[in-house]
Amino acid sequence: MGISIKTVAMTVLTGMLMLLMWIYYAHYNQVTQELLTSRGFPERNFSDLYPCWLGSRELLLHGRDPYSPEVTREIQQGYYGRPLDNRRPSDPIDEQRFAYPLFVVFLLAPTIGLPFGVVKILFTIILLAAAAWTILFWGKAEGFRLGTNQSLALILFSLASIPFAQGIQLQQPSVFVAFLIAASLWALGRQRLFEAGLLLGFSTIKPQLALPFVAWMLFWAVCGWRTRRGVVSGFVVTVAGLLAASELVLPRWPMEFAAGLGPYLRYTQARSGLGALFGPTIGTLLTAFLAAITAWAALRARSRPPDSDEFLTASVFVLTLTCVVIPSLAPHNEVLVLPAYLLLAKERRRLLRTGRLARSVFYAAIMVAIWPLMSGCLLVLARFLSGDARLSQHWDLPLATNPLIPIAAFAALVPLLGQRFSTRPENAVPKPT
């Protein structure tokens, strides 16, 4: 069967879009590093993986505590080129500590004997593959029937987004966590319950991203204990094994990890998108409201099978809520918003028929997501066609809508709740026609 011109054009267009956006974010990183160099920081290991990797290496090879101030200074030396000095106002506030649960060292153990330059390349390839599979898993879960070329176009278009471009180029573990979550749903769909729980257990290497979804999955499993207990078993066995092994390697590490949470929230200037846009008081009220909506969807879907629309919708709402309320505005965390935008694409006709308000919110969600792609590509083209270096001053423009993206996606999906949960009781059997 021949390939249509339309399919080829779509693949080429999405490939060019991805190339331009990756050039954009590579230049964004370059601008950031040049700013650090001007403040007295030589260019070194500009990678989100570096603190985690160095802490793992020091623990497993030399028996040193990765949470200790000494290792933190060595991380800063390798990441920035010198340790930070809080007496210098121009120094970055991000202390780049080892801020992960200790069991992350077991995932990085095979790499600790390699130079970090090699590890950086290796993890870029791994995360690129993980991102592609994440996109395919969600596309299949949401019922898209795509051929090879259409799947390739979807992957390229998704990888053009700033969350994936940033996450992969900085070797950010968030991309791997998103893959583990998507893979757990894929395992559920094939009735591999223990494997689903195992994957959920490993996803807790970034608890702030994984725990809301883990809580939903365990709640769903407990509500159907006789047939779903394998999910709980796989999760408990995995987490218990990781915790026990971590305690053997570094006794009482949970206390050190907990003690580092306060400084981590301080130096990362932790705040959610709602808090940044509406302030702490209104932001907290809105957070509670959105959490109540998500809890209602989870309650309605608790008895539904994993291949049902209700279960999928509740899962998407949990992941989108995570991005809304997580105390971080880092774009790479928004890899978890991918399922929401795939669901918006699938249900666009139904949503556009819902009413004027729903249509307005739907288009707003699309526009805030498209803005980074449009502005990023235009900046790259203008920069290279004009040669005007002053355009680098506007390199933050594509990130302007970043806090709005998960909030708009959540709001745009709300009409689906009424359509999927209100018209039929959760345990009802459709009447024969």
FILOMI-778967 format. One record per residue (C-alpha): residue in three letters; x, z, y; residue number from 1. Coordinates in pm, whole numbers. Each point is the difference from the previous one (the first is absolute). Example, Ala and Ser with C-alpha at 12.3 -4.5 7.8 and 13.67 -1.06 7.14 Angstrom:
<nodes>
- residuo	east	up	north	num
- Ala	1230	780	-450	1
- Ser	137	-66	344	2
</nodes>
This chain:
<nodes>
- residuo	east	up	north	num
- Met	0	0	0	1
- Gly	145	-101	334	2
- Ile	57	233	289	3
- Ser	-220	-64	302	4
- Ile	148	-67	342	5
- Lys	-198	297	132	6
- Thr	163	235	-251	7
- Val	350	-130	81	8
- Ala	-67	32	373	9
- Met	-126	356	-46	10
- Thr	308	99	-198	11
- Val	238	-158	251	12
- Leu	-181	160	293	13
- Thr	4	349	-152	14
- Gly	366	-47	-95	15
- Met	89	-89	359	16
- Leu	-202	296	125	17
- Met	189	235	-230	18
- Leu	335	-146	107	19
- Leu	-80	43	370	20
- Met	-121	357	-44	21
- Trp	303	98	-206	22
- Ile	222	-149	270	23
- Tyr	-200	200	254	24
- Tyr	50	328	-180	25
- Ala	367	-71	-78	26
- His	54	-54	374	27
- Tyr	-202	315	73	28
- Asn	244	194	-222	29
- Gln	293	-166	176	30
- Val	-133	104	340	31
- Thr	-44	357	-126	32
- Gln	354	9	-134	33
- Glu	141	-140	324	34
- Leu	-180	277	188	35
- Leu	157	259	-229	36
- Thr	343	-158	43	37
- Ser	-35	22	379	38
- Arg	-64	375	-42	39
- Gly	321	51	-193	40
- Phe	-119	-60	-356	41
- Pro	200	-262	-190	42
- Glu	-207	-228	-221	43
- Arg	-15	142	-353	44
- Asn	-257	33	-280	45
- Phe	-326	-84	180	46
- Ser	-226	55	-301	47
- Asp	-283	243	-75	48
- Leu	134	25	-355	49
- Tyr	340	132	107	50
- Pro	-90	370	55	51
- Cys	-178	13	-336	52
- Trp	280	-185	-180	53
- Leu	284	208	147	54
- Gly	-182	326	-73	55
- Ser	-55	-115	-360	56
- Arg	364	-98	-38	57
- Glu	131	330	135	58
- Leu	-229	201	-226	59
- Leu	53	-191	-324	60
- Leu	372	-77	38	61
- His	125	307	189	62
- Gly	-266	266	-53	63
- Arg	-67	38	374	64
- Asp	-335	100	147	65
- Pro	-150	-312	164	66
- Tyr	-213	218	230	67
- Ser	304	186	139	68
- Pro	120	-42	361	69
- Glu	335	-127	-130	70
- Val	-154	-288	-190	71
- Thr	-232	-70	296	72
- Arg	305	-45	225	73
- Glu	156	-237	-253	74
- Ile	-324	-199	-12	75
- Gln	4	-26	380	76
- Gln	366	-103	-11	77
- Gly	-81	-285	-237	78
- Tyr	-329	-100	161	79
- Tyr	89	21	370	80
- Gly	379	-6	-12	81
- Arg	34	362	112	82
- Pro	-199	324	-33	83
- Leu	-272	58	257	84
- Asp	61	241	286	85
- Asn	-316	165	136	86
- Arg	187	75	322	87
- Arg	5	-372	80	88
- Pro	-336	-115	140	89
- Ser	77	-361	-94	90
- Asp	41	78	-372	91
- Pro	-289	-102	-229	92
- Ile	-240	276	-97	93
- Asp	-41	-128	-358	94
- Glu	237	223	-198	95
- Gln	-10	-220	-314	96
- Arg	-12	292	-239	97
- Phe	-54	-16	-375	98
- Ala	-375	58	35	99
- Tyr	-132	-95	-345	100
- Pro	-103	203	-305	101
- Leu	313	52	-203	102
- Phe	-117	-205	-297	103
- Val	53	-320	199	104
- Val	366	34	-104	105
- Phe	-91	-101	-355	106
- Leu	-131	-336	120	107
- Leu	320	-62	195	108
- Ala	236	137	-266	109
- Pro	99	-344	-140	110
- Thr	130	-105	345	111
- Ile	209	299	107	112
- Gly	322	-147	-136	113
- Leu	-38	-322	200	114
- Pro	106	-68	360	115
- Phe	-295	33	233	116
- Gly	38	-361	113	117
- Val	-77	-110	-356	118
- Val	-284	254	-31	119
- Lys	-153	-130	322	120
- Ile	-10	-358	-131	121
- Leu	-127	114	-340	122
- Phe	-287	200	147	123
- Thr	-94	-280	237	124
- Ile	-50	-224	-303	125
- Ile	-186	273	-193	126
- Leu	-233	73	292	127
- Leu	-64	-369	58	128
- Ala	-109	-36	-363	129
- Ala	-201	325	18	130
- Ala	-180	-122	312	131
- Ala	-89	-332	-164	132
- Trp	-145	177	-304	133
- Thr	-187	244	224	134
- Ile	-170	-292	173	135
- Leu	-84	-169	-331	136
- Phe	-134	324	-154	137
- Trp	-233	59	293	138
- Gly	-108	-362	16	139
- Lys	-99	13	-367	140
- Ala	-165	343	34	141
- Glu	-218	-124	284	142
- Gly	-112	-305	-193	143
- Phe	188	-283	169	144
- Arg	28	-300	-230	145
- Leu	320	-162	119	146
- Gly	217	-269	-146	147
- Thr	378	14	4	148
- Asn	38	-167	340	149
- Gln	-278	206	156	150
- Ser	158	318	-136	151
- Leu	333	-105	148	152
- Ala	-165	-62	337	153
- Leu	-165	343	-11	154
- Ile	332	165	-81	155
- Leu	182	-182	280	156
- Phe	-273	79	252	157
- Ser	-1	370	-96	158
- Leu	380	21	9	159
- Ala	-14	-141	354	160
- Ser	-169	319	118	161
- Ile	214	254	181	162
- Pro	-61	282	-254	163
- Phe	150	-207	-282	164
- Ala	268	-162	218	165
- Gln	113	339	129	166
- Gly	-33	179	-332	167
- Ile	204	-253	-196	168
- Gln	268	-61	263	169
- Leu	56	376	41	170
- Gln	-25	68	-376	171
- Gln	-287	243	66	172
- Pro	-134	181	-311	173
- Ser	-355	-35	138	174
- Val	-6	-355	-138	175
- Phe	84	130	-349	176
- Val	-267	270	25	177
- Ala	-258	-265	92	178
- Phe	107	-192	-312	179
- Leu	-39	309	-222	180
- Ile	-352	60	134	181
- Ala	-101	-363	-55	182
- Ala	156	3	-348	183
- Ser	-194	314	-91	184
- Leu	-326	-179	84	185
- Trp	114	-299	-205	186
- Ala	65	233	-295	187
- Leu	-343	160	46	188
- Gly	-164	-340	-14	189
- Arg	157	-52	-342	190
- Gln	-103	345	-124	191
- Arg	361	118	-5	192
- Leu	-93	340	135	193
- Phe	317	191	-86	194
- Glu	216	-270	158	195
- Ala	-218	13	313	196
- Gly	55	374	27	197
- Leu	374	-45	-59	198
- Leu	25	-251	286	199
- Leu	-197	234	226	200
- Gly	246	277	-83	201
- Phe	298	-208	109	202
- Ser	-180	-101	320	203
- Thr	32	357	125	204
- Ile	359	-71	108	205
- Lys	-174	-51	338	206
- Pro	-272	266	-19	207
- Gln	-143	-69	346	208
- Leu	-91	-353	-113	209
- Ala	-95	66	-362	210
- Leu	-180	334	-12	211
- Pro	-337	-107	149	212
- Phe	-28	-282	-254	213
- Val	126	225	-280	214
- Ala	-266	258	91	215
- Trp	-270	-269	-15	216
- Met	119	-129	-336	217
- Leu	18	347	-155	218
- Phe	-346	83	135	219
- Trp	-135	-323	-150	220
- Ala	168	77	-333	221
- Val	-133	357	-16	222
- Cys	-353	-125	71	223
- Gly	19	-204	-321	224
- Trp	228	231	-194	225
- Arg	-88	-113	-352	226
- Thr	103	-361	56	227
- Arg	240	35	295	228
- Arg	214	303	-80	229
- Gly	293	-229	-77	230
- Val	52	-48	375	231
- Val	37	375	51	232
- Ser	224	34	-306	233
- Gly	234	-276	116	234
- Phe	20	143	350	235
- Val	56	361	-110	236
- Val	263	-91	-259	237
- Thr	190	-216	250	238
- Val	-7	247	289	239
- Ala	77	298	-226	240
- Gly	299	-185	-143	241
- Leu	127	-98	344	242
- Leu	-41	353	137	243
- Ala	167	161	-300	244
- Ala	295	-239	8	245
- Ser	35	51	376	246
- Glu	2	378	-41	247
- Leu	279	-29	-256	248
- Val	207	-215	236	249
- Leu	-62	210	313	250
- Pro	-178	334	-51	251
- Arg	-254	105	268	252
- Trp	8	-340	165	253
- Pro	-375	8	91	254
- Met	70	275	253	255
- Glu	266	-213	168	256
- Phe	-226	-302	-1	257
- Ala	-285	202	155	258
- Ala	236	149	260	259
- Gly	98	-351	107	260
- Leu	-357	-116	62	261
- Gly	-26	170	339	262
- Pro	319	-156	141	263
- Tyr	-98	-334	-155	264
- Leu	-337	0	177	265
- Arg	176	98	322	266
- Tyr	276	-260	8	267
- Thr	-227	-280	-121	268
- Gln	-247	93	277	269
- Ala	-270	14	-264	270
- Arg	-342	-108	122	271
- Ser	-272	-217	-142	272
- Gly	-139	-315	154	273
- Leu	-318	188	94	274
- Gly	204	276	162	275
- Ala	211	-250	193	276
- Leu	-304	-189	129	277
- Phe	-249	281	64	278
- Gly	202	320	29	279
- Pro	18	292	-243	280
- Thr	-352	139	45	281
- Ile	-203	-320	-20	282
- Gly	247	-137	-253	283
- Thr	-61	297	-229	284
- Leu	-379	-38	28	285
- Leu	20	-371	-77	286
- Thr	230	71	-292	287
- Ala	-255	242	-146	288
- Phe	-276	-257	49	289
- Leu	191	-279	-176	290
- Ala	103	239	-278	291
- Ala	-368	90	-52	292
- Ile	-90	-369	-30	293
- Thr	276	-51	-256	294
- Ala	-102	310	-195	295
- Trp	-359	-128	-14	296
- Ala	121	-334	-139	297
- Ala	214	180	-259	298
- Leu	-293	217	-107	299
- Arg	-223	-303	-42	300
- Ala	265	-187	-201	301
- Arg	111	288	-222	302
- Ser	-196	-124	-302	303
- Arg	73	-369	42	304
- Pro	249	-192	-221	305
- Pro	332	-114	152	306
- Asp	-108	-364	8	307
- Ser	-314	71	205	308
- Asp	-49	-87	365	309
- Glu	-83	363	77	310
- Phe	324	134	-149	311
- Leu	206	-266	175	312
- Thr	-169	67	335	313
- Ala	61	375	-26	314
- Ser	366	-64	-90	315
- Val	47	-230	299	316
- Phe	-157	258	232	317
- Val	231	274	-131	318
- Leu	310	-213	61	319
- Thr	-117	-112	345	320
- Leu	-82	358	98	321
- Thr	351	98	-109	322
- Cys	146	-244	253	323
- Val	-241	125	268	324
- Val	80	370	-35	325
- Ile	362	1	-117	326
- Pro	216	165	272	327
- Ser	217	-306	51	328
- Leu	-28	-320	201	329
- Ala	270	-179	-201	330
- Pro	-133	-351	-79	331
- His	140	1	-354	332
- Asn	-260	259	-105	333
- Glu	-270	-257	68	334
- Val	85	-188	-319	335
- Leu	-290	211	-132	336
- Val	-239	-185	234	337
- Leu	47	-325	-194	338
- Pro	-295	72	-237	339
- Ala	-230	59	299	340
- Tyr	78	-338	154	341
- Leu	-35	-175	-334	342
- Leu	-342	161	-37	343
- Leu	-93	-108	353	344
- Ala	100	-356	-89	345
- Lys	-203	6	-321	346
- Glu	-313	150	159	347
- Arg	23	-182	334	348
- Arg	-328	-192	-42	349
- Arg	-194	310	-92	350
- Leu	151	202	284	351
- Leu	-63	-271	258	352
- Arg	-368	-3	-95	353
- Thr	-37	376	40	354
- Gly	-58	4	375	355
- Arg	157	-48	341	356
- Leu	188	330	0	357
- Ala	141	-59	-348	358
- Arg	111	-350	100	359
- Ser	171	134	312	360
- Val	189	265	-196	361
- Phe	93	-255	-268	362
- Tyr	149	-239	257	363
- Ala	177	290	172	364
- Ala	162	98	-330	365
- Ile	117	-358	-52	366
- Met	135	-31	354	367
- Val	206	322	-6	368
- Ala	152	-115	-331	369
- Ile	67	-355	119	370
- Trp	158	109	330	371
- Pro	337	103	-155	372
- Leu	23	-336	-182	373
- Met	-90	-209	305	374
- Ser	215	187	252	375
- Gly	294	39	-238	376
- Cys	12	-372	-82	377
- Leu	-37	-97	366	378
- Leu	280	235	102	379
- Val	233	-144	-263	380
- Leu	-79	-359	94	381
- Ala	32	72	373	382
- Arg	327	187	-52	383
- Phe	165	-279	-195	384
- Leu	-145	-292	195	385
- Ser	77	144	343	386
- Gly	312	197	-87	387
- Asp	-116	268	244	388
- Ala	144	332	-121	389
- Arg	-232	189	237	390
- Leu	-286	-63	-243	391
- Ser	149	274	-218	392
- Gln	-138	246	255	393
- His	-349	-89	-124	394
- Trp	79	36	-369	395
- Asp	-232	301	-33	396
- Leu	-309	-204	90	397
- Pro	-97	-86	-361	398
- Leu	-13	373	-78	399
- Ala	-256	70	274	400
- Thr	-298	-5	-237	401
- Asn	173	193	-279	402
- Pro	-203	326	33	403
- Leu	-324	-199	17	404
- Ile	42	-204	-318	405
- Pro	-108	259	-263	406
- Ile	-267	146	231	407
- Ala	-155	-343	63	408
- Ala	15	-90	-370	409
- Phe	-175	326	-92	410
- Ala	-275	-55	258	411
- Ala	-52	-362	-105	412
- Leu	-51	103	-363	413
- Val	-258	271	70	414
- Pro	-300	-239	-29	415
- Leu	101	-64	-361	416
- Leu	-77	362	-84	417
- Gly	-366	-48	78	418
- Gln	-14	-321	-199	419
- Arg	187	123	-306	420
- Phe	-114	360	-29	421
- Ser	-339	39	166	422
- Thr	-191	-272	-179	423
- Arg	64	121	-353	424
- Pro	56	346	-144	425
- Glu	345	46	-144	426
- Asn	-119	21	-360	427
- Ala	-278	-253	16	428
- Val	-10	-285	-246	429
- Pro	-104	-334	153	430
- Lys	-341	-111	-108	431
- Pro	-16	-318	-209	432
- Thr	-116	-305	189	433
</nodes>
